Amino acid sequence: MSVEPIYQRARTGLIRARDRAAAGLRPGWERARTRLRETRFKRPSNKALAWTGGIVGVLVLAIALFLVLFDWNYLRGPIGRYASAKTGREIVLAGDLKVHVFSLKPSASVQGIRVGNPEWAGPGQTADIRKLDVQVKLLPLLVGQVELLNLQLDQAKVDLLRDRQGRATWDFSNGKKSKTPFKMPPIRRFVINDGHLKITDQKRKLMLNGEVNATEEMGRTGRGFLMTGEGALNGNRFLLRIQGGPLLNVDTRKPYPFDADIRSGATRVTAKGTITKPFDLGQFAMTATAQGPDLADLYDLTGVALPNTPPYRLSGRLSRDEHLYKIEGLGGRVGDSDLAGSLSVETGDERPYLKADLRTRSLDFDDLAAIFGGAPSRKAGETVSPQQAAIGRQMAAQRRLLPDSTLDVTKIRSLDADVRYRVAAIHDAVLPLRSGDVTVKLDRGLLSANPLILDLPQGRITGQAHLNARNAVPVTEVDVRLSNARLEQLIPIKGQPLAGSFVGRIKLKGSGDSVHRAAANADGEVLAVIPSGEIREAFAELLGINVTKGLGLLFSKDQGAVPIRCGVAHFQARNGVLTADRIVFDTQPVVATGGGSINLGSETLDLRIQGHPKALRLVRLLSPITVKGPILGPKVGIETGKALTQGGVALALASLVNPLAALLPFIDPGLAKDASCAALIAEAGREGAPVKRVAAKTARR
């Protein structure tokens, strides 16, 4: 029997069985699918809807009734504890708490809030508010933006304190310094009834008791905000008055106007301006005027260290953009000098950074004395404050030149600065200065004036000065040069007995917290050189105490002049005493030598000049000339009782020539090859002989 037919029959049977099964199952599957489709799209019955709506309505009603009937006072404790934990101080909701949440403008009110002091400030309250009402917009709040429709404070008492370390009770950052200035949220209606403000600032030495009000009744008069206060600032009576426009229906898109009047003693600051965006104190602009006896007094108000000055009156456009303050269009007067320019202060870093470009058309040089703790001269019409006048009287009575007012190094350390100051014209200076230009930089207590340029009618003073106040005792360094000047301009004596070029250099370094104390400890050297010129012959002869010829030339009004071959005065400074190791004045008829000292501590002179005629004189007083007494009023005399010889010319010239090769490059390298003094050295070198030969040759002339 073949296997193939059996296989085929079996296969055919299986196929038929499959088809019969499929035919039997299809109607059941179709019926199930149809029922499922009908069930999915069939609308629920009214009965089902009623049950569902009832359940949801009951839940909503229950929540609403709960919120309406709920006593929100149960949450005063949790809210207070949460706020206390966040701020690090005790916050208590002392009175009834009411909340209205079923509105697009939810509101809340509380009858009494107390905000305690931080632990470091001791017991007491930073704020005690009798009643607080607040209302916000709901929709902006859902996206994290706070927009207050109403904020009302009744009988709010705020007591603010800042200690000497700079810790402040109004700082809620828990030690985290914010990089952005304080910004209040926009407020459409702001009402303050019977507000009281007390400020105690130990760092600024400020005490203030004030009142704050902002009411609808005030708005009817065009004035919506008023803050007044009275107290003391650094020992002076302090008055404050700030008023602004109505705080009702404030438009956040329009600037908010305000006026301010602040007084501390004789210092007064007035301002009229706008806050660019209401309640955003990070941006404002105003026209401000400041006047007072001393610009340095503004430190107590602004925190910016400014130099001491005579009485001033300045105005300008003050603006703020976050941490940047600017004063543009600055103009006015300081003492008897005008001042103009612009400045800015960046407050975002550890120390404020002051940058300024200042100009003066006409500078009364006396006005600079106050910067160094001194006072302008006492001549009639000079602008001085009462305090500066008292300093001037004291210095005049003591016949002192250098002021002794103590420098406040804490102010110098409190900011960094980059200031350029240019002066077009200078008058009433000791020297005939014409103009000036200086750049002052201050970096972490190191003040540098570099370059310092002062122009003369002919010649210039250049150099630099540094004040290092980083340590307990400040150190002052001065290095200035006088070049290409003229004797007849620097020493304007009637008849002009002296003429010629004049150069010099001062290089001193001293420690002390005043100009006088720094000078009294100074080390360094001072050099003055007359490379060439001429002197009236009568005075040259008298320098050698040649009575007959000198007086004869004077009485005959002889204007004849003789050359000045070289003049040198060199002083070494040690502990504030300048000791002359070289004073030599070489003219055709006379060589004068000298010595002595200048004491910067006592501000006295003790100098001695000896003349050596180069030719035999018939009548000659054998006594040197002395210069003694206070620097501001020395007395010139003749030392008696000492016999002198005629043969001191060689020794005198030796003292002139020997040190010049080392001294001249100190003052100006060019003098080593261009000055007559250098020619004298070269002459001695070419002959290869002792200086006596040079002296003999000079005497023959």
MARKOL-475150 format. One record per residue (C-alpha): residue in one letter; x, y negated, z negated. Coordinates in steps of 0.001 Angstrom, whole numbers, plus 500000, padded with zeros to 6 digits. Example, Ala and Ser with C-alpha at 12.3 -4.5 7.8 and 13.67 -1.06 7.14 Angstrom:
BEGIN
A512300504500492200
S513670501060492860
***
This chain:
BEGIN
M500000500000500000
S501451496647500995
V502179494129498304
E501477491118500533
P497659491480500748
I497459491780496977
Y499480488505496524
Q497325486644498988
R494094487729497342
A495373486676493920
R496478483248495195
T493144482628496878
G491263483514493694
L493267481057491639
I492588478210494071
R488846478889494008
A488798479018490223
R490580475657490070
D488109474018492412
R485101475362490464
A486601474038487218
A487237470656488723
A483722470482490096
G482343471297486698
L484436468747484801
R483934465771487111
P480374464963486084
G481383464939482407
W484348462640483039
E482262460275485110
R479584460127482450
A482156459365479712
R483801456636481751
T480443455018482497
R479458455038478822
L482805453446477878
R482346450662480429
E478839449971479211
T480007449872475618
R482827447369476403
F480691444791478145
K477561445188476185
R476729441964474168
P476339442434470447
S472919442252469052
N471575439172467255
K471612441123464078
A475340441801464379
L476050438175465142
A474062437031462148
W475973439307459866
T479356438195461231
G478492434466461107
G477128434818457628
I480285436414456361
V482517433734457944
G480252430917456744
V480235432257453226
L484023432430453253
V484378428869454575
L481781427595452135
A483473429382449307
I486849427863450231
A485275424432450631
L483430424670447343
F486629425869445703
L488603422939447071
V485854420464446185
L485161421812442763
F488760422791442031
D490346420752439272
W493599419586440858
N494915418730437437
Y495825422418437100
L498561421746439673
R500078418732437916
G502450420915435940
P503644423072438876
I504026420005441104
G506009418178438409
R508270421169437773
Y508895421639441478
A509754417941441935
S511973418008438846
A513903420981440180
K514387419282443541
T515550415921442148
G517477416986439055
R515440414788436715
E512148415061434874
I509085414066436905
V505698414108435189
L502221413599436640
A500732412164433479
G497136411282434549
D494257412645436597
L495137414022440018
K492532413733442746
V492937415081446269
H490656414698449304
V491683417161452001
F488607417442454276
S489567414650456592
L491901413760459405
K493132411176456914
P493640413130453685
S494355411153450535
A495449411635446958
S495609409555443810
V497213410080440446
Q496666408114437260
G500233407857436020
I503629409090437217
R506843409036435237
V510248409583436829
G512999410132434289
N516647409130434438
P519310411575435579
E521190413204432738
W524271410975433056
A522151407804432553
G520793408891429191
P517166408780428006
G514679406501429696
Q512534406170432796
T513641405241436283
A510016404593437226
D506686404444435391
I503671403930437703
R500239403356436189
K498387404415439340
L499418405649442775
D497140405969445818
V498369407447449079
Q496694408313452369
V498311409913455421
K497485410843458990
L496944414585459250
L497932415310462851
P501441413740462697
L501951415490459365
L501411418882461043
V504484418275463219
G506658417017460359
Q506120413261460771
V504909411156457852
E502742408162458691
L501149406482455698
L497825404772456229
N497730403440452690
L500173403160449806
Q499117401346446677
L501010401028443416
D499458399473440337
Q501553398287437389
A504690399984438595
K507757399519436396
V511076400408437991
D514303400351435966
L517421400890438103
L520942401447436795
R524360401801438397
D527371402494436194
R530991401446436653
Q531748404725438438
G529173403917441129
R526527406460440056
A523030405104440660
T519659406184439267
W518012405398442615
D520156408055444286
F518106411269444585
S520615413103446778
N522173415152443944
G525630413995444966
K525160414592448697
K526118411401450519
S523712410613453312
K525145409601456684
T522013407638457571
P520665404546455789
F517450404702453795
K514291404644455906
M510744404388454604
P507960406044456617
P505646403661458507
I502937402210456243
R499811400575457706
R498602399140454402
F500997398530451519
V499707397072448259
I501696396404445087
N499860395023442098
D501808393685439137
G505111395386439966
H508114394918437700
L511724395550438689
K514794395678436446
I518284396184437837
T521427396744435774
D524499397079437987
Q527627397486435888
K529825397714438979
R528697394330440319
K528044392855436841
L524427392205437796
M521383391935435538
L518016391214437170
N514431391139435951
G511927390645438730
E508311390838439803
V506992392362443019
N503540391818444522
A501935392594447879
T498177392105447935
E495350391352450335
E494763387980448698
M498339386969449501
G497832388090453092
R495138385494453566
T497739382785453041
G500069384304455635
R502315385810452975
G501930389456452182
F505012390426450190
L506704388474447416
M509595389521445219
T511059387124442667
G513708387732440052
E516008386077437561
G519068387299435730
A522862387066435758
L525547387994438285
N529151388125437084
G528394385594434357
N526451383213436589
R522717382628436603
F521124384715439349
L517894383887441188
L516184385954443873
R513184385250446085
I512199387410449072
Q508911387012450878
G507542388674453980
G504533388748456236
P501275390526455369
L501625394245454756
L498100394925455983
N497616396512459394
V501351396569459975
D502207397423463582
T505283399643463657
R506014398460467205
K506391394803466185
P509202393259464063
Y508331392403460479
P509245388801459454
F510797387859456113
D512608385024454326
A515183385315451546
D516750382883449085
I519477384226446784
R521459382128444304
S524313382956441970
G525682379973440134
A526697377482442824
T526624380161445537
R523505380251447689
V522492382493450597
T519354381798452627
A518041383903455492
K515167383987457926
G514749387026460109
T512930390219461023
I513119393931460374
T513170395398463878
K511035398368462898
P508898397754459794
F510069399780456777
D513218400892458635
L515865399035456656
G518580400447458935
Q517844397783461546
F517276394079461037
A518414390696462319
M518411387302460653
T519842383816460775
A521737383362457512
T523466380446455809
A525894380791452912
Q527462378054450835
G529395377932447601
P532646377023445852
D534630380110446927
L534087382771449614
A535521385393447251
D532391385028445097
L530361386731447854
Y531969390031446835
D529456390341443998
L526579390072446496
T527953391938449512
G530625394318448233
V533009392977450927
A536276391522449611
L536904388065451072
P539841385711450334
N539708382843447896
T538844379567449612
P537858375973448877
P534115375154448960
Y532448376379452165
R529253376256454193
L528877378844456956
S526022380126459091
G525567382789461735
R523403385544463164
L523524388587460875
S522299391929462209
R522367395549461103
D522322398704463205
E522524401708460886
H525999401426459264
L527214398515461411
Y526727394929460217
K527580392051462554
I527845388303462180
E527886386554465541
G528030382854466241
L529747382203462919
G530339378504462363
G530808375926459634
R533489374533457357
V535811375900454694
G537279373082452654
D538289370378455118
S538774372852457980
D536339374181460547
L535836377907461108
A534195379831463962
G534173383331465417
S532583386714464812
L533014389653462475
S531622393107461831
V531615395525458902
E531315399303459373
T530068400969456169
G529791404618457200
D533194405758455899
E534726405930452445
R535656402239452573
P534029399454454589
Y535975398458457706
L536057394729458478
K536978393538461955
A537029389826462764
D538164387318465360
L538259383861463767
R539269380448465123
T539916376997463692
R540209373848465775
S541667371692462989
L543175373190459831
D543893371198456696
F546938373153455528
D546038372476451901
D543005374733452303
L545297377768452574
A546580377218449039
A543412378754447568
I544093382052449372
F547200382504447227
G545520381429444003
G546553377795444181
A544610374614444844
P544569371941447560
S546482368759446851
R544912366182444567
K544826363435447137
A541622361434447499
G538889363014449578
E540186366584449328
T537433369213449153
V537936371356446038
S535775373254443598
P535837372312439878
Q537811375473439121
Q540383374719441829
A540659371136440620
A541472372435437136
I544144374749438578
G545593371844440528
R545797369649437432
Q547500372395435463
M550063373080438200
A550771369364438587
A551250368942434832
Q553692371862434802
R555332370657438033
R554857374103439531
L554828374977443208
L553910378683443080
P550406379624441811
D550088382135438993
S546473383278439473
T546190387050439014
L545488389017442174
D542513391399441950
V544004394498443581
T540739396465443256
K539180394225445903
I542099394783448277
R541738398538447853
S537978398416448416
L538044397994452210
D540117398247455389
A540390395359457827
D541704394101461146
V541464390301461398
R542948387887463903
Y543028384198463001
R544067381452465423
V544529377760464650
A544659375157467418
A545911372264465273
I547380371942461752
H547668368796459659
D548845367831456153
A551478370580456008
V554859370214454281
L556502371037457600
P555317369484460889
L553333372563461936
R551239372264465086
S549394375583465546
G549308379144464256
D548339382705465037
V548274385670462644
T546915389204462698
V546099390683459296
K545525394401458813
L544495396157455626
D544817399923455306
R544141401679452002
G545526398818449919
L548422397902452228
L547948394403453653
S550144393326456568
A550330389956458282
N552152390871461491
P552849389029463670
L552832385681461894
I553473382751464244
L553622379039463351
D554555376555466053
L556501373338465407
P556807370332467725
Q560048372022468708
G560812375475467457
R558798378255465866
I558429380203462634
T557873383916463232
G557871386972461043
Q555742389206458899
A554503389639455360
H553324392753453520
L551440393217450271
N551369396780448974
A548559397060446417
R548354400857446417
N550138401109443070
A549393399538439698
V551695396556440360
P551558395145443896
V554767394573445848
T555192391686448275
E557685391569451159
V558323388491453314
D560592388281456354
V560307385081458396
R562648383304460826
L562914379683461846
S564294379241465357
N565045376342467717
A563894373707465216
R565155370129464919
L566506368525461747
E564998365141462518
Q561520366724462656
L561888368870459545
I563453366046457479
P561680362873458623
I563821360375456674
K563600356742457663
G566477355833459944
Q567018359496460848
P570495359968459361
L570474363616460504
A569785365113463924
G570461368475465493
S569286372043465721
F568266374065462692
V567593377782462177
G566926379894459130
R565654383149457699
I563986384201454454
K563869387860453495
L562533388566449996
K560846391437448193
G559274391212444738
S556721392914442530
G553975391124440621
D550223390513440624
S550534386816441499
V552619384737443891
H554659383304441014
R555323386686439366
A556318388301442662
A558747385439443373
A560138385599439822
N561165389237440487
A562272388843444100
D565410390331445634
G566798389518449065
E568534386632450777
V567940383210452293
L570052381636455022
A569882378217456677
V572229377131459493
I572821373871461352
P574579375159464502
S575169371662465899
G574069368084465526
E575169364701464260
I574997362673461065
R575213358923460561
E578832358220459695
A577941356190456617
F576194359148455036
A579020361476456011
E581507359249454243
L579322358969451144
L579028362759451112
G582741362749450417
I582203359943447861
N584219357530450007
V582834354377448434
T584572351701450456
K583914353005453926
G580524354552453214
L579029351474451548
G580644349243454106
L578996351092456962
L575647351023455181
F575812347280454454
S576855346587458025
K573917348650459229
D576312350596461379
Q574324353266463250
G577363355140464453
A577152358928464186
V579697361698463908
P579249365336465006
I578109368095462691
R580314371015463590
C578474373511461394
G576362373703458270
V575584376890456342
A573666377586453137
H573411381234452117
F571716382503448937
Q571543385997447482
A568351386678445495
R568365388902442410
N565431389038439975
G564019385775441263
V567269383777441107
L568753382549444393
T572503382198443920
A574464380242446521
D577459382240447659
R578018379837450575
I577126376164451024
V579336374463453604
F578701371346455700
D581440370491458236
T581468367035459879
Q584248365156461602
P585310363092458572
V584209365352455705
V583801369015454781
A581345369529451933
T581109372741449943
G578782373722447166
G577276376308444917
G574601376803442309
S571256378484441989
I567514378179442527
N565380379884439866
L561992380910441296
G560734381954437874
S561238378560436236
E561066376803439639
T564191374765438979
L567332373785440920
D570922373595439770
L573143372824442763
R576552371176443078
I578014369706446303
Q581706368767446630
G582998366628449514
H586508367008450985
P587543364095453264
K589789365088456129
A591788361861455895
L593278359927453009
R590849357375451509
L591927354402449430
V588948354338447100
R587234357612446361
L585213358760443345
L586550362088442211
S583147363608441336
P580812366098443019
I577124365472443716
T574565367420441622
V570939368314442343
K569083369461439220
G565568369797437830
P562171371055439006
I561883372064442651
L559031369579443090
G561027366706441573
P564785367273441389
K567228364559440364
V570337363754442378
G573366362644440358
I577148362525440162
E579078364862437946
T581678362944435986
G584792363797434000
K586498366135436466
A589570365168438482
L589603366363442062
T592378366761444571
Q592521365599448144
G593728368901449509
G590559370977449432
V589876370884453167
A591529374189454013
L589771375984451191
A586470374460452244
L586852375575455827
A587927379003454679
S584666379382452798
L582848378322455967
V584586380496458541
N585212383768456751
P581621384954456188
L579981383565459322
A580629386577461524
A578421388608459174
L575854385903458367
L574953384616461821
P573514387871463207
F571271388061460114
I569476384888461118
D569597385160464929
P571891387383467029
G572073384627469636
L573903382337467240
A576841384701467140
K577776383538470643
D575917380259471200
A576273378184468019
S578990375704467263
C579568377673464067
A580395380697466183
A582740378567468281
L584564377635465112
I584988381327464301
A586174382044467820
E588665379188467624
A590130380632464454
G590263384089466018
R592037382943469191
E594804381345467209
G595090384448465057
A596136382250462174
P594844381593458708
V591990379239458310
K594404376623457011
R595542376070460578
V591980375424461606
A591634373022458695
A594762371148459657
K593590370890463249
T590225369652462109
A591822367085459828
R593887365682462719
R590657365033464569
***
